[in-house]
């Protein structure tokens, strides 16, 4: 499920610290990351153009959200039908202590 979209969470214009799980599924490994990580699952999402679907994403699996503040979230996905990258609307999240 987490590989179906590119998730970008930022705070003050910079990407928030990613988790080992995120780095594993996006191929952004660090030498300090452990070798064994719980494997994710992959799914195919064929979907007709113009139709909407709902999917739940746990941002804490992807990002180290440790401080209050305003975060910005954007999801994107390459669309094989139109051969373009489709981006979500920007969502601002206000994390409070």
Phi and psi restraints in degrees (range 20) as a CNS / XPLOR table:
assign (resid 1 and name C) (resid 2 and name N)
       (resid 2 and name CA) (resid 2 and name C) 1.0 -72.3 20.0 2
assign (resid 2 and name N) (resid 2 and name CA)
       (resid 2 and name C) (resid 3 and name N) 1.0 -15.3 20.0 2
assign (resid 2 and name C) (resid 3 and name N)
       (resid 3 and name CA) (resid 3 and name C) 1.0 -87.7 20.0 2
assign (resid 3 and name N) (resid 3 and name CA)
       (resid 3 and name C) (resid 4 and name N) 1.0 -9.1 20.0 2
assign (resid 3 and name C) (resid 4 and name N)
       (resid 4 and name CA) (resid 4 and name C) 1.0 -70.3 20.0 2
assign (resid 4 and name N) (resid 4 and name CA)
       (resid 4 and name C) (resid 5 and name N) 1.0 -26.1 20.0 2
assign (resid 4 and name C) (resid 5 and name N)
       (resid 5 and name CA) (resid 5 and name C) 1.0 -131.9 20.0 2
assign (resid 5 and name N) (resid 5 and name CA)
       (resid 5 and name C) (resid 6 and name N) 1.0 156.4 20.0 2
assign (resid 5 and name C) (resid 6 and name N)
       (resid 6 and name CA) (resid 6 and name C) 1.0 -95.9 20.0 2
assign (resid 6 and name N) (resid 6 and name CA)
       (resid 6 and name C) (resid 7 and name N) 1.0 123.8 20.0 2
assign (resid 6 and name C) (resid 7 and name N)
       (resid 7 and name CA) (resid 7 and name C) 1.0 -107.5 20.0 2
assign (resid 7 and name N) (resid 7 and name CA)
       (resid 7 and name C) (resid 8 and name N) 1.0 131.1 20.0 2
assign (resid 7 and name C) (resid 8 and name N)
       (resid 8 and name CA) (resid 8 and name C) 1.0 -129.3 20.0 2
assign (resid 8 and name N) (resid 8 and name CA)
       (resid 8 and name C) (resid 9 and name N) 1.0 113.6 20.0 2
assign (resid 8 and name C) (resid 9 and name N)
       (resid 9 and name CA) (resid 9 and name C) 1.0 -112.2 20.0 2
assign (resid 9 and name N) (resid 9 and name CA)
       (resid 9 and name C) (resid 10 and name N) 1.0 123.9 20.0 2
assign (resid 9 and name C) (resid 10 and name N)
       (resid 10 and name CA) (resid 10 and name C) 1.0 -124.6 20.0 2
assign (resid 10 and name N) (resid 10 and name CA)
       (resid 10 and name C) (resid 11 and name N) 1.0 157.3 20.0 2
assign (resid 10 and name C) (resid 11 and name N)
       (resid 11 and name CA) (resid 11 and name C) 1.0 -141.2 20.0 2
assign (resid 11 and name N) (resid 11 and name CA)
       (resid 11 and name C) (resid 12 and name N) 1.0 127.9 20.0 2
assign (resid 11 and name C) (resid 12 and name N)
       (resid 12 and name CA) (resid 12 and name C) 1.0 54.9 20.0 2
assign (resid 12 and name N) (resid 12 and name CA)
       (resid 12 and name C) (resid 13 and name N) 1.0 35.4 20.0 2
assign (resid 12 and name C) (resid 13 and name N)
       (resid 13 and name CA) (resid 13 and name C) 1.0 83.9 20.0 2
assign (resid 13 and name N) (resid 13 and name CA)
       (resid 13 and name C) (resid 14 and name N) 1.0 -1.8 20.0 2
assign (resid 13 and name C) (resid 14 and name N)
       (resid 14 and name CA) (resid 14 and name C) 1.0 -118.7 20.0 2
assign (resid 14 and name N) (resid 14 and name CA)
       (resid 14 and name C) (resid 15 and name N) 1.0 147.2 20.0 2
assign (resid 14 and name C) (resid 15 and name N)
       (resid 15 and name CA) (resid 15 and name C) 1.0 -64.3 20.0 2
assign (resid 15 and name N) (resid 15 and name CA)
       (resid 15 and name C) (resid 16 and name N) 1.0 139.1 20.0 2
assign (resid 15 and name C) (resid 16 and name N)
       (resid 16 and name CA) (resid 16 and name C) 1.0 -70.7 20.0 2
assign (resid 16 and name N) (resid 16 and name CA)
       (resid 16 and name C) (resid 17 and name N) 1.0 150.2 20.0 2
assign (resid 16 and name C) (resid 17 and name N)
       (resid 17 and name CA) (resid 17 and name C) 1.0 -53.2 20.0 2
assign (resid 17 and name N) (resid 17 and name CA)
       (resid 17 and name C) (resid 18 and name N) 1.0 129.4 20.0 2
assign (resid 17 and name C) (resid 18 and name N)
       (resid 18 and name CA) (resid 18 and name C) 1.0 -87.9 20.0 2
assign (resid 18 and name N) (resid 18 and name CA)
       (resid 18 and name C) (resid 19 and name N) 1.0 159.6 20.0 2
assign (resid 18 and name C) (resid 19 and name N)
       (resid 19 and name CA) (resid 19 and name C) 1.0 -88.6 20.0 2
assign (resid 19 and name N) (resid 19 and name CA)
       (resid 19 and name C) (resid 20 and name N) 1.0 166.9 20.0 2
assign (resid 19 and name C) (resid 20 and name N)
       (resid 20 and name CA) (resid 20 and name C) 1.0 -59.6 20.0 2
assign (resid 20 and name N) (resid 20 and name CA)
       (resid 20 and name C) (resid 21 and name N) 1.0 -40.3 20.0 2
assign (resid 20 and name C) (resid 21 and name N)
       (resid 21 and name CA) (resid 21 and name C) 1.0 -58.5 20.0 2
assign (resid 21 and name N) (resid 21 and name CA)
       (resid 21 and name C) (resid 22 and name N) 1.0 -46.5 20.0 2
assign (resid 21 and name C) (resid 22 and name N)
       (resid 22 and name CA) (resid 22 and name C) 1.0 -61.3 20.0 2
assign (resid 22 and name N) (resid 22 and name CA)
       (resid 22 and name C) (resid 23 and name N) 1.0 -45.5 20.0 2
assign (resid 22 and name C) (resid 23 and name N)
       (resid 23 and name CA) (resid 23 and name C) 1.0 -64.8 20.0 2
assign (resid 23 and name N) (resid 23 and name CA)
       (resid 23 and name C) (resid 24 and name N) 1.0 -32.5 20.0 2
assign (resid 23 and name C) (resid 24 and name N)
       (resid 24 and name CA) (resid 24 and name C) 1.0 -66.0 20.0 2
assign (resid 24 and name N) (resid 24 and name CA)
       (resid 24 and name C) (resid 25 and name N) 1.0 -47.7 20.0 2
assign (resid 24 and name C) (resid 25 and name N)
       (resid 25 and name CA) (resid 25 and name C) 1.0 -78.6 20.0 2
assign (resid 25 and name N) (resid 25 and name CA)
       (resid 25 and name C) (resid 26 and name N) 1.0 -18.3 20.0 2
assign (resid 25 and name C) (resid 26 and name N)
       (resid 26 and name CA) (resid 26 and name C) 1.0 -101.7 20.0 2
assign (resid 26 and name N) (resid 26 and name CA)
       (resid 26 and name C) (resid 27 and name N) 1.0 -2.3 20.0 2
assign (resid 26 and name C) (resid 27 and name N)
       (resid 27 and name CA) (resid 27 and name C) 1.0 75.5 20.0 2
assign (resid 27 and name N) (resid 27 and name CA)
       (resid 27 and name C) (resid 28 and name N) 1.0 20.7 20.0 2
assign (resid 27 and name C) (resid 28 and name N)
       (resid 28 and name CA) (resid 28 and name C) 1.0 -104.0 20.0 2
assign (resid 28 and name N) (resid 28 and name CA)
       (resid 28 and name C) (resid 29 and name N) 1.0 50.9 20.0 2
assign (resid 28 and name C) (resid 29 and name N)
       (resid 29 and name CA) (resid 29 and name C) 1.0 -60.2 20.0 2
assign (resid 29 and name N) (resid 29 and name CA)
       (resid 29 and name C) (resid 30 and name N) 1.0 150.5 20.0 2
assign (resid 29 and name C) (resid 30 and name N)
       (resid 30 and name CA) (resid 30 and name C) 1.0 -116.0 20.0 2
assign (resid 30 and name N) (resid 30 and name CA)
       (resid 30 and name C) (resid 31 and name N) 1.0 152.8 20.0 2
assign (resid 30 and name C) (resid 31 and name N)
       (resid 31 and name CA) (resid 31 and name C) 1.0 -63.4 20.0 2
assign (resid 31 and name N) (resid 31 and name CA)
       (resid 31 and name C) (resid 32 and name N) 1.0 -24.7 20.0 2
assign (resid 31 and name C) (resid 32 and name N)
       (resid 32 and name CA) (resid 32 and name C) 1.0 -83.5 20.0 2
assign (resid 32 and name N) (resid 32 and name CA)
       (resid 32 and name C) (resid 33 and name N) 1.0 -8.6 20.0 2
assign (resid 32 and name C) (resid 33 and name N)
       (resid 33 and name CA) (resid 33 and name C) 1.0 -71.5 20.0 2
assign (resid 33 and name N) (resid 33 and name CA)
       (resid 33 and name C) (resid 34 and name N) 1.0 141.4 20.0 2
assign (resid 33 and name C) (resid 34 and name N)
       (resid 34 and name CA) (resid 34 and name C) 1.0 -64.8 20.0 2
assign (resid 34 and name N) (resid 34 and name CA)
       (resid 34 and name C) (resid 35 and name N) 1.0 153.4 20.0 2
assign (resid 34 and name C) (resid 35 and name N)
       (resid 35 and name CA) (resid 35 and name C) 1.0 -71.3 20.0 2
assign (resid 35 and name N) (resid 35 and name CA)
       (resid 35 and name C) (resid 36 and name N) 1.0 -38.6 20.0 2
assign (resid 35 and name C) (resid 36 and name N)
       (resid 36 and name CA) (resid 36 and name C) 1.0 -96.0 20.0 2
assign (resid 36 and name N) (resid 36 and name CA)
       (resid 36 and name C) (resid 37 and name N) 1.0 121.5 20.0 2
assign (resid 36 and name C) (resid 37 and name N)
       (resid 37 and name CA) (resid 37 and name C) 1.0 -132.6 20.0 2
assign (resid 37 and name N) (resid 37 and name CA)
       (resid 37 and name C) (resid 38 and name N) 1.0 142.9 20.0 2
assign (resid 37 and name C) (resid 38 and name N)
       (resid 38 and name CA) (resid 38 and name C) 1.0 -52.8 20.0 2
assign (resid 38 and name N) (resid 38 and name CA)
       (resid 38 and name C) (resid 39 and name N) 1.0 125.6 20.0 2
assign (resid 38 and name C) (resid 39 and name N)
       (resid 39 and name CA) (resid 39 and name C) 1.0 -68.9 20.0 2
assign (resid 39 and name N) (resid 39 and name CA)
       (resid 39 and name C) (resid 40 and name N) 1.0 145.6 20.0 2
assign (resid 39 and name C) (resid 40 and name N)
       (resid 40 and name CA) (resid 40 and name C) 1.0 -90.8 20.0 2
assign (resid 40 and name N) (resid 40 and name CA)
       (resid 40 and name C) (resid 41 and name N) 1.0 175.8 20.0 2
assign (resid 40 and name C) (resid 41 and name N)
       (resid 41 and name CA) (resid 41 and name C) 1.0 -112.3 20.0 2
assign (resid 41 and name N) (resid 41 and name CA)
       (resid 41 and name C) (resid 42 and name N) 1.0 156.5 20.0 2
assign (resid 41 and name C) (resid 42 and name N)
       (resid 42 and name CA) (resid 42 and name C) 1.0 -122.0 20.0 2
assign (resid 42 and name N) (resid 42 and name CA)
       (resid 42 and name C) (resid 43 and name N) 1.0 147.1 20.0 2
assign (resid 42 and name C) (resid 43 and name N)
       (resid 43 and name CA) (resid 43 and name C) 1.0 -136.2 20.0 2
assign (resid 43 and name N) (resid 43 and name CA)
       (resid 43 and name C) (resid 44 and name N) 1.0 154.1 20.0 2
assign (resid 43 and name C) (resid 44 and name N)
       (resid 44 and name CA) (resid 44 and name C) 1.0 -95.0 20.0 2
assign (resid 44 and name N) (resid 44 and name CA)
       (resid 44 and name C) (resid 45 and name N) 1.0 136.1 20.0 2
assign (resid 44 and name C) (resid 45 and name N)
       (resid 45 and name CA) (resid 45 and name C) 1.0 -120.6 20.0 2
assign (resid 45 and name N) (resid 45 and name CA)
       (resid 45 and name C) (resid 46 and name N) 1.0 61.4 20.0 2
assign (resid 45 and name C) (resid 46 and name N)
       (resid 46 and name CA) (resid 46 and name C) 1.0 -65.0 20.0 2
assign (resid 46 and name N) (resid 46 and name CA)
       (resid 46 and name C) (resid 47 and name N) 1.0 132.6 20.0 2
assign (resid 46 and name C) (resid 47 and name N)
       (resid 47 and name CA) (resid 47 and name C) 1.0 -150.7 20.0 2
assign (resid 47 and name N) (resid 47 and name CA)
       (resid 47 and name C) (resid 48 and name N) 1.0 131.8 20.0 2
assign (resid 47 and name C) (resid 48 and name N)
       (resid 48 and name CA) (resid 48 and name C) 1.0 -63.9 20.0 2
assign (resid 48 and name N) (resid 48 and name CA)
       (resid 48 and name C) (resid 49 and name N) 1.0 143.2 20.0 2
assign (resid 48 and name C) (resid 49 and name N)
       (resid 49 and name CA) (resid 49 and name C) 1.0 -57.6 20.0 2
assign (resid 49 and name N) (resid 49 and name CA)
       (resid 49 and name C) (resid 50 and name N) 1.0 141.7 20.0 2
assign (resid 49 and name C) (resid 50 and name N)
       (resid 50 and name CA) (resid 50 and name C) 1.0 83.9 20.0 2
assign (resid 50 and name N) (resid 50 and name CA)
       (resid 50 and name C) (resid 51 and name N) 1.0 -6.8 20.0 2
assign (resid 50 and name C) (resid 51 and name N)
       (resid 51 and name CA) (resid 51 and name C) 1.0 -95.4 20.0 2
assign (resid 51 and name N) (resid 51 and name CA)
       (resid 51 and name C) (resid 52 and name N) 1.0 152.2 20.0 2
assign (resid 51 and name C) (resid 52 and name N)
       (resid 52 and name CA) (resid 52 and name C) 1.0 -114.0 20.0 2
assign (resid 52 and name N) (resid 52 and name CA)
       (resid 52 and name C) (resid 53 and name N) 1.0 146.2 20.0 2
assign (resid 52 and name C) (resid 53 and name N)
       (resid 53 and name CA) (resid 53 and name C) 1.0 -139.9 20.0 2
assign (resid 53 and name N) (resid 53 and name CA)
       (resid 53 and name C) (resid 54 and name N) 1.0 162.2 20.0 2
assign (resid 53 and name C) (resid 54 and name N)
       (resid 54 and name CA) (resid 54 and name C) 1.0 -115.9 20.0 2
assign (resid 54 and name N) (resid 54 and name CA)
       (resid 54 and name C) (resid 55 and name N) 1.0 135.4 20.0 2
assign (resid 54 and name C) (resid 55 and name N)
       (resid 55 and name CA) (resid 55 and name C) 1.0 -140.6 20.0 2
assign (resid 55 and name N) (resid 55 and name CA)
       (resid 55 and name C) (resid 56 and name N) 1.0 135.6 20.0 2
assign (resid 55 and name C) (resid 56 and name N)
       (resid 56 and name CA) (resid 56 and name C) 1.0 -92.6 20.0 2
assign (resid 56 and name N) (resid 56 and name CA)
       (resid 56 and name C) (resid 57 and name N) 1.0 131.0 20.0 2
assign (resid 56 and name C) (resid 57 and name N)
       (resid 57 and name CA) (resid 57 and name C) 1.0 -124.1 20.0 2
assign (resid 57 and name N) (resid 57 and name CA)
       (resid 57 and name C) (resid 58 and name N) 1.0 127.2 20.0 2
assign (resid 57 and name C) (resid 58 and name N)
       (resid 58 and name CA) (resid 58 and name C) 1.0 -88.9 20.0 2
assign (resid 58 and name N) (resid 58 and name CA)
       (resid 58 and name C) (resid 59 and name N) 1.0 101.9 20.0 2
assign (resid 58 and name C) (resid 59 and name N)
       (resid 59 and name CA) (resid 59 and name C) 1.0 -61.8 20.0 2
assign (resid 59 and name N) (resid 59 and name CA)
       (resid 59 and name C) (resid 60 and name N) 1.0 -24.9 20.0 2
assign (resid 59 and name C) (resid 60 and name N)
       (resid 60 and name CA) (resid 60 and name C) 1.0 -72.8 20.0 2
assign (resid 60 and name N) (resid 60 and name CA)
       (resid 60 and name C) (resid 61 and name N) 1.0 -14.4 20.0 2
assign (resid 60 and name C) (resid 61 and name N)
       (resid 61 and name CA) (resid 61 and name C) 1.0 -77.1 20.0 2
assign (resid 61 and name N) (resid 61 and name CA)
       (resid 61 and name C) (resid 62 and name N) 1.0 -22.2 20.0 2
assign (resid 61 and name C) (resid 62 and name N)
       (resid 62 and name CA) (resid 62 and name C) 1.0 -104.8 20.0 2
assign (resid 62 and name N) (resid 62 and name CA)
       (resid 62 and name C) (resid 63 and name N) 1.0 -30.7 20.0 2
assign (resid 62 and name C) (resid 63 and name N)
       (resid 63 and name CA) (resid 63 and name C) 1.0 -132.8 20.0 2
assign (resid 63 and name N) (resid 63 and name CA)
       (resid 63 and name C) (resid 64 and name N) 1.0 149.1 20.0 2
assign (resid 63 and name C) (resid 64 and name N)
       (resid 64 and name CA) (resid 64 and name C) 1.0 -87.9 20.0 2
assign (resid 64 and name N) (resid 64 and name CA)
       (resid 64 and name C) (resid 65 and name N) 1.0 87.6 20.0 2
assign (resid 64 and name C) (resid 65 and name N)
       (resid 65 and name CA) (resid 65 and name C) 1.0 -90.5 20.0 2
assign (resid 65 and name N) (resid 65 and name CA)
       (resid 65 and name C) (resid 66 and name N) 1.0 96.3 20.0 2
assign (resid 65 and name C) (resid 66 and name N)
       (resid 66 and name CA) (resid 66 and name C) 1.0 -116.1 20.0 2
assign (resid 66 and name N) (resid 66 and name CA)
       (resid 66 and name C) (resid 67 and name N) 1.0 -9.3 20.0 2
assign (resid 66 and name C) (resid 67 and name N)
       (resid 67 and name CA) (resid 67 and name C) 1.0 -130.6 20.0 2
assign (resid 67 and name N) (resid 67 and name CA)
       (resid 67 and name C) (resid 68 and name N) 1.0 146.6 20.0 2
assign (resid 67 and name C) (resid 68 and name N)
       (resid 68 and name CA) (resid 68 and name C) 1.0 -67.0 20.0 2
assign (resid 68 and name N) (resid 68 and name CA)
       (resid 68 and name C) (resid 69 and name N) 1.0 161.3 20.0 2
assign (resid 68 and name C) (resid 69 and name N)
       (resid 69 and name CA) (resid 69 and name C) 1.0 145.0 20.0 2
assign (resid 69 and name N) (resid 69 and name CA)
       (resid 69 and name C) (resid 70 and name N) 1.0 -176.4 20.0 2
assign (resid 69 and name C) (resid 70 and name N)
       (resid 70 and name CA) (resid 70 and name C) 1.0 -96.7 20.0 2
assign (resid 70 and name N) (resid 70 and name CA)
       (resid 70 and name C) (resid 71 and name N) 1.0 123.0 20.0 2
assign (resid 70 and name C) (resid 71 and name N)
       (resid 71 and name CA) (resid 71 and name C) 1.0 -112.3 20.0 2
assign (resid 71 and name N) (resid 71 and name CA)
       (resid 71 and name C) (resid 72 and name N) 1.0 150.5 20.0 2
assign (resid 71 and name C) (resid 72 and name N)
       (resid 72 and name CA) (resid 72 and name C) 1.0 -117.4 20.0 2
assign (resid 72 and name N) (resid 72 and name CA)
       (resid 72 and name C) (resid 73 and name N) 1.0 131.0 20.0 2
assign (resid 72 and name C) (resid 73 and name N)
       (resid 73 and name CA) (resid 73 and name C) 1.0 -120.4 20.0 2
assign (resid 73 and name N) (resid 73 and name CA)
       (resid 73 and name C) (resid 74 and name N) 1.0 131.2 20.0 2
assign (resid 73 and name C) (resid 74 and name N)
       (resid 74 and name CA) (resid 74 and name C) 1.0 -137.0 20.0 2
assign (resid 74 and name N) (resid 74 and name CA)
       (resid 74 and name C) (resid 75 and name N) 1.0 133.9 20.0 2
assign (resid 74 and name C) (resid 75 and name N)
       (resid 75 and name CA) (resid 75 and name C) 1.0 -111.4 20.0 2
assign (resid 75 and name N) (resid 75 and name CA)
       (resid 75 and name C) (resid 76 and name N) 1.0 147.6 20.0 2
assign (resid 75 and name C) (resid 76 and name N)
       (resid 76 and name CA) (resid 76 and name C) 1.0 -142.6 20.0 2
assign (resid 76 and name N) (resid 76 and name CA)
       (resid 76 and name C) (resid 77 and name N) 1.0 162.6 20.0 2
assign (resid 76 and name C) (resid 77 and name N)
       (resid 77 and name CA) (resid 77 and name C) 1.0 -159.0 20.0 2
assign (resid 77 and name N) (resid 77 and name CA)
       (resid 77 and name C) (resid 78 and name N) 1.0 137.9 20.0 2
assign (resid 77 and name C) (resid 78 and name N)
       (resid 78 and name CA) (resid 78 and name C) 1.0 -78.1 20.0 2
assign (resid 78 and name N) (resid 78 and name CA)
       (resid 78 and name C) (resid 79 and name N) 1.0 129.0 20.0 2
assign (resid 78 and name C) (resid 79 and name N)
       (resid 79 and name CA) (resid 79 and name C) 1.0 -102.4 20.0 2
assign (resid 79 and name N) (resid 79 and name CA)
       (resid 79 and name C) (resid 80 and name N) 1.0 112.2 20.0 2
assign (resid 79 and name C) (resid 80 and name N)
       (resid 80 and name CA) (resid 80 and name C) 1.0 -62.7 20.0 2
assign (resid 80 and name N) (resid 80 and name CA)
       (resid 80 and name C) (resid 81 and name N) 1.0 -31.6 20.0 2
assign (resid 80 and name C) (resid 81 and name N)
       (resid 81 and name CA) (resid 81 and name C) 1.0 -65.9 20.0 2
assign (resid 81 and name N) (resid 81 and name CA)
       (resid 81 and name C) (resid 82 and name N) 1.0 -49.9 20.0 2
assign (resid 81 and name C) (resid 82 and name N)
       (resid 82 and name CA) (resid 82 and name C) 1.0 -93.5 20.0 2
assign (resid 82 and name N) (resid 82 and name CA)
       (resid 82 and name C) (resid 83 and name N) 1.0 -8.1 20.0 2
assign (resid 82 and name C) (resid 83 and name N)
       (resid 83 and name CA) (resid 83 and name C) 1.0 59.3 20.0 2
assign (resid 83 and name N) (resid 83 and name CA)
       (resid 83 and name C) (resid 84 and name N) 1.0 36.7 20.0 2
assign (resid 83 and name C) (resid 84 and name N)
       (resid 84 and name CA) (resid 84 and name C) 1.0 -135.8 20.0 2
assign (resid 84 and name N) (resid 84 and name CA)
       (resid 84 and name C) (resid 85 and name N) 1.0 163.6 20.0 2
assign (resid 84 and name C) (resid 85 and name N)
       (resid 85 and name CA) (resid 85 and name C) 1.0 -89.4 20.0 2
assign (resid 85 and name N) (resid 85 and name CA)
       (resid 85 and name C) (resid 86 and name N) 1.0 126.0 20.0 2
assign (resid 85 and name C) (resid 86 and name N)
       (resid 86 and name CA) (resid 86 and name C) 1.0 -101.7 20.0 2
assign (resid 86 and name N) (resid 86 and name CA)
       (resid 86 and name C) (resid 87 and name N) 1.0 129.9 20.0 2
assign (resid 86 and name C) (resid 87 and name N)
       (resid 87 and name CA) (resid 87 and name C) 1.0 -113.2 20.0 2
assign (resid 87 and name N) (resid 87 and name CA)
       (resid 87 and name C) (resid 88 and name N) 1.0 146.1 20.0 2
assign (resid 87 and name C) (resid 88 and name N)
       (resid 88 and name CA) (resid 88 and name C) 1.0 -75.6 20.0 2
assign (resid 88 and name N) (resid 88 and name CA)
       (resid 88 and name C) (resid 89 and name N) 1.0 170.4 20.0 2
assign (resid 88 and name C) (resid 89 and name N)
       (resid 89 and name CA) (resid 89 and name C) 1.0 -66.3 20.0 2
assign (resid 89 and name N) (resid 89 and name CA)
       (resid 89 and name C) (resid 90 and name N) 1.0 153.2 20.0 2
assign (resid 89 and name C) (resid 90 and name N)
       (resid 90 and name CA) (resid 90 and name C) 1.0 -76.5 20.0 2
assign (resid 90 and name N) (resid 90 and name CA)
       (resid 90 and name C) (resid 91 and name N) 1.0 134.5 20.0 2
assign (resid 90 and name C) (resid 91 and name N)
       (resid 91 and name CA) (resid 91 and name C) 1.0 -118.2 20.0 2
assign (resid 91 and name N) (resid 91 and name CA)
       (resid 91 and name C) (resid 92 and name N) 1.0 128.0 20.0 2
assign (resid 91 and name C) (resid 92 and name N)
       (resid 92 and name CA) (resid 92 and name C) 1.0 -97.9 20.0 2
assign (resid 92 and name N) (resid 92 and name CA)
       (resid 92 and name C) (resid 93 and name N) 1.0 129.3 20.0 2
assign (resid 92 and name C) (resid 93 and name N)
       (resid 93 and name CA) (resid 93 and name C) 1.0 -113.4 20.0 2
assign (resid 93 and name N) (resid 93 and name CA)
       (resid 93 and name C) (resid 94 and name N) 1.0 125.8 20.0 2
assign (resid 93 and name C) (resid 94 and name N)
       (resid 94 and name CA) (resid 94 and name C) 1.0 -101.1 20.0 2
assign (resid 94 and name N) (resid 94 and name CA)
       (resid 94 and name C) (resid 95 and name N) 1.0 103.1 20.0 2
assign (resid 94 and name C) (resid 95 and name N)
       (resid 95 and name CA) (resid 95 and name C) 1.0 -89.8 20.0 2
assign (resid 95 and name N) (resid 95 and name CA)
       (resid 95 and name C) (resid 96 and name N) 1.0 124.4 20.0 2
assign (resid 95 and name C) (resid 96 and name N)
       (resid 96 and name CA) (resid 96 and name C) 1.0 -111.6 20.0 2
assign (resid 96 and name N) (resid 96 and name CA)
       (resid 96 and name C) (resid 97 and name N) 1.0 153.3 20.0 2
